Amino acid sequence: MGISRPSNAAASQTTLKLGSDRSSTSPLDASDSMDRHAHSVGLATNRGGKNTHEDAYFIGGTLPDRMTLNGYSAQNMGGCFGIFDGHGGDRASRFCAEYLFPRIAEELTHTSDVGKAMIAAVRAVDAEFCEICVSVNQAHLARAPTVFGLPSTVYQTHRMEDGSTCLIAMIRDGVLYVGNVGDSRAILSTKAGDFVSMSIDQKPDRKDERERLEARGAKVTGSPSFMYKVWPFHKFLDVPRVNGALAMSRSIGDRSLKSWIICDPEITTHQIRPEDRFLIMATDGLWDVVPSKIAARVAATTTNPQVLAEVLLKMALERKSYDNVTVLVVDVQTYMVASAGT
């Protein structure tokens, strides 16, 4: 199974649409036409303060199958959305964006429980990606020159240790399902400007996550998250990390940390109500500088998901987000109305 790495030449440009080349029948097939949902989803993504763009995304059921710089769309997977924030490269995030929802579709042929299907699919994709990492690293090691009997820096430079967050959502029969691995975040805003948290950031200093990590023998380093965001402490304090390396307590990939971290997503479900409006999914490049409550208030000022995605991205960049930023917005009411009309 190959992984393509696109050029980052255009990564600094804001991407407003999506893509991937695939079509098949599956339990995720959308009975409604794509154009009925085309205005239900907004997307904006930018590399922010980084030199490379490691975010990826997936949107189903709104556009013809195609691939863009860092995203995929599939017309036969209506109501499916994903955000993936890569680290150590873009291979893990792009792998998830391309292969995770087809795996969920496969799992749904065995169970009607969406949450269980999400968990099983994430575990399978994580295992597949880690297997690829092992194969690639073994190939590089076999070819790498040695210095005093040890692999040279050539091997260290090319070894594959990528990882990624995984934030996925599905709308089925009026119910919103969200699965989260890592520190990307999803909120459901209301028409009044309030919000419901659809995920909880999985940080190493979160009490239950820290206890699980330490029970496995991991050491949580760094300062509490709230201190890192207080000026001027953020200039010289490091964020909490697993063994001084990973700034989240769960992830896809990160093969060298598998003794301590897990990939199991936390599942949140929500019966969509008349007062609900936008599902806002974003990488931490947004949430590091724009609190959830502010995003929800901004969401109440527009009825256009694309406009909202662009406004939130602009806010993150203006507030000097140092990270890649990807914002995906779903108008859940428009989606539900469109579905009901089929």
Residue pairs with C-beta under 8 A, 6 or more apart in sequence:
1 99
1 128
1 132
3 91
3 94
3 95
3 132
4 94
5 89
5 90
5 91
5 94
6 69
6 70
6 90
6 94
8 47
8 51
8 52
8 53
8 69
10 69
11 47
11 52
11 53
11 69
11 70
12 46
12 47
12 53
13 46
14 44
14 45
14 46
14 310
14 313
15 43
15 44
15 45
15 46
15 68
15 69
15 70
15 71
16 43
16 44
16 306
16 309
16 310
17 43
17 63
17 68
18 43
18 57
18 58
18 59
18 62
18 63
18 66
18 68
18 71
18 72
18 73
19 63
19 65
19 66
19 67
19 68
19 71
19 72
19 73
20 58
20 65
20 66
20 67
20 71
20 72
20 73
20 74
20 97
20 98
21 65
21 66
21 67
22 65
22 72
22 74
22 102
23 65
23 74
23 75
23 76
24 76
24 102
25 76
26 76
26 77
26 102
26 105
26 106
26 108
26 109
27 105
27 108
27 109
28 60
28 76
28 77
28 78
28 79
28 80
28 101
28 104
28 105
28 108
29 76
29 77
29 78
30 37
30 60
30 61
30 75
30 76
30 77
30 78
30 79
31 78
31 342
32 61
32 78
32 338
32 339
32 341
32 342
33 342
34 61
34 62
34 63
34 64
34 75
36 338
36 341
36 342
37 61
37 62
37 78
37 334
37 335
37 338
38 62
38 63
39 304
39 305
39 306
39 331
39 334
40 62
40 305
40 330
40 331
40 334
40 335
40 338
41 59
41 62
41 81
41 305
41 306
41 328
41 329
41 330
41 331
42 304
42 305
42 306
42 307
42 308
42 309
42 310
42 327
42 328
42 329
43 57
43 59
43 71
43 306
43 309
43 326
43 327
43 328
43 329
44 306
44 309
44 310
44 312
44 313
44 325
44 326
44 327
45 53
45 55
45 57
45 70
45 71
45 313
45 324
45 325
45 326
45 327
46 53
46 313
46 317
46 324
46 325
46 326
47 53
47 324
48 285
48 316
48 317
48 321
48 322
48 323
48 324
48 325
49 320
49 321
49 322
49 323
50 322
50 323
50 324
52 90
53 69
53 70
53 90
53 324
54 85
54 86
54 87
54 89
54 90
54 93
54 164
54 324
55 70
55 83
55 84
55 85
55 86
55 90
55 93
55 283
55 285
55 324
55 325
55 326
56 70
56 71
56 72
56 83
56 84
56 86
56 90
56 93
56 94
56 96
56 97
56 164
56 326
57 70
57 71
57 72
57 81
57 82
57 83
57 84
57 97
57 326
57 328
58 71
58 72
58 73
58 74
58 80
58 81
58 82
58 84
58 97
58 98
58 100
58 101
58 168
59 71
59 72
59 73
59 80
59 81
59 82
59 328
60 73
60 74
60 75
60 76
60 77
60 78
60 79
60 80
60 81
60 101
61 74
61 75
61 76
61 77
61 78
61 79
61 80
62 73
62 75
62 78
63 73
63 75
64 73
64 75
65 73
65 74
65 75
66 72
66 73
70 90
70 93
70 94
70 97
70 326
71 97
72 97
72 98
74 80
74 101
77 101
77 105
78 339
79 170
79 171
79 172
79 335
79 339
80 101
80 104
80 168
80 169
80 170
81 168
81 169
81 170
81 279
81 281
81 328
81 330
82 96
82 97
82 100
82 101
82 166
82 167
82 168
82 169
82 281
83 165
83 167
83 168
83 184
83 281
83 282
83 283
83 326
83 328
84 92
84 93
84 94
84 96
84 97
84 164
84 165
84 166
84 167
84 184
84 252
85 93
85 164
85 165
85 182
85 183
85 184
85 283
85 284
85 285
85 324
85 326
86 92
86 93
86 94
86 162
86 163
86 164
87 162
87 163
87 164
87 246
87 251
88 161
88 162
88 163
88 253
88 254
89 160
89 162
90 162
91 129
91 160
91 162
92 129
92 162
92 163
92 164
92 252
92 253
93 162
93 164
93 165
95 125
95 128
95 129
95 132
95 164
96 125
96 129
96 164
96 166
96 252
99 125
99 128
100 121
100 122
100 125
100 166
100 168
101 121
101 168
103 121
103 124
103 125
104 117
104 118
104 121
104 168
104 170
106 121
107 116
107 117
107 118
107 120
107 121
107 124
108 114
108 117
110 117
111 117
111 120
114 170
114 172
114 175
114 177
115 177
115 179
115 267
115 269
118 168
118 170
118 177
118 179
118 265
118 267
119 179
119 264
119 265
119 267
122 166
122 168
122 179
122 181
122 252
122 263
122 264
122 265
123 263
123 264
125 252
126 252
126 253
126 263
129 162
129 252
129 253
130 253
130 255
130 258
132 160
133 160
133 161
133 162
133 253
133 255
134 255
136 159
136 160
137 159
137 160
140 154
140 155
140 158
140 159
140 160
141 151
141 155
141 159
144 151
144 152
144 154
144 155
144 158
145 152
145 154
146 152
161 253
161 254
161 255
161 256
162 253
162 254
163 246
163 251
163 252
163 253
163 254
163 257
164 182
164 251
164 252
164 253
165 180
165 181
165 182
165 183
165 184
165 248
165 251
165 252
165 283
165 284
166 179
166 180
166 181
166 182
166 184
166 251
166 252
166 263
166 265
167 178
167 179
167 180
167 181
167 182
167 184
167 185
167 186
167 199
167 281
168 178
168 179
168 180
168 265
169 176
169 177
169 178
169 179
169 186
169 198
169 279
169 281
169 330
170 176
170 177
171 177
171 272
171 330
171 332
171 335
171 336
171 339
174 271
174 272
174 336
175 269
175 270
175 271
175 272
176 188
176 198
176 269
176 270
176 271
176 272
176 279
176 332
177 267
177 268
177 269
178 186
178 198
178 199
178 267
178 268
178 269
178 270
179 265
179 266
179 267
179 268
180 186
180 198
180 199
180 200
180 202
180 265
180 266
180 268
181 202
181 250
181 251
181 252
181 263
181 264
181 265
181 266
182 202
182 248
182 250
182 251
182 252
183 201
183 202
183 203
183 247
183 248
183 284
183 287
184 199
184 281
184 282
184 283
184 284
185 197
185 199
185 201
185 281
185 282
185 284
185 287
185 292
186 197
186 198
186 199
186 268
186 279
186 280
186 281
186 282
187 195
187 196
187 197
187 198
187 279
187 280
187 292
187 295
187 296
188 195
188 196
188 198
188 270
188 276
188 278
188 279
188 280
188 332
189 195
189 276
189 277
189 278
189 280
189 295
189 296
189 299
189 300
190 196
190 275
190 276
190 277
190 296
190 300
191 275
191 276
191 277
191 300
192 275
192 300
193 296
193 297
193 299
193 300
194 296
195 292
195 293
195 295
195 296
195 299
196 270
196 276
197 268
197 292
198 268
198 270
198 279
199 266
199 268
200 206
200 266
201 248
201 284
201 287
202 209
202 248
202 249
202 250
202 266
203 209
203 225
203 240
203 247
203 248
203 249
204 210
204 213
204 220
204 222
204 240
204 241
204 242
204 246
204 247
204 248
204 249
205 220
205 222
205 224
205 225
205 240
206 249
209 249
209 250
210 220
210 249
212 249
212 262
213 220
213 242
213 249
213 260
213 261
214 220
216 259
216 260
217 259
217 260
218 242
218 243
218 259
218 260
218 261
219 242
219 243
219 244
220 240
220 241
220 242
221 238
221 240
221 241
221 243
221 244
222 228
222 237
222 238
222 239
222 240
222 241
222 244
222 247
223 233
223 237
223 238
223 239
223 240
224 240
225 239
225 240
227 233
227 237
228 234
228 237
228 238
228 239
229 288
239 247
240 247
241 247
242 248
242 249
242 257
242 260
242 261
243 257
243 260
245 257
246 254
246 257
246 261
249 261
250 261
250 262
250 263
250 264
250 265
251 257
251 261
251 263
252 263
254 261
270 276
272 332
272 333
272 336
274 333
276 332
276 333
277 299
277 300
277 331
277 332
277 333
278 299
278 305
278 308
278 329
278 330
278 331
278 332
279 329
279 330
279 332
280 295
280 296
280 299
280 308
280 312
280 327
280 328
280 329
281 327
281 328
281 329
281 330
282 295
282 312
282 325
282 326
282 327
282 328
283 323
283 324
283 325
283 326
284 323
285 316
285 321
285 322
285 323
285 324
285 325
285 326
286 295
286 312
286 313
286 315
286 316
286 321
286 325
286 326
286 327
288 321
288 322
288 323
289 315
289 316
289 319
289 320
289 321
290 312
290 315
290 316
290 319
294 315
295 312
298 308
298 311
298 312
298 315
299 308
299 329
302 308
302 311
303 331
305 329
305 330
305 331
305 334
306 329
308 329
309 327
309 328
309 329
312 327
312 329
313 325
313 327
316 325
316 327
317 325
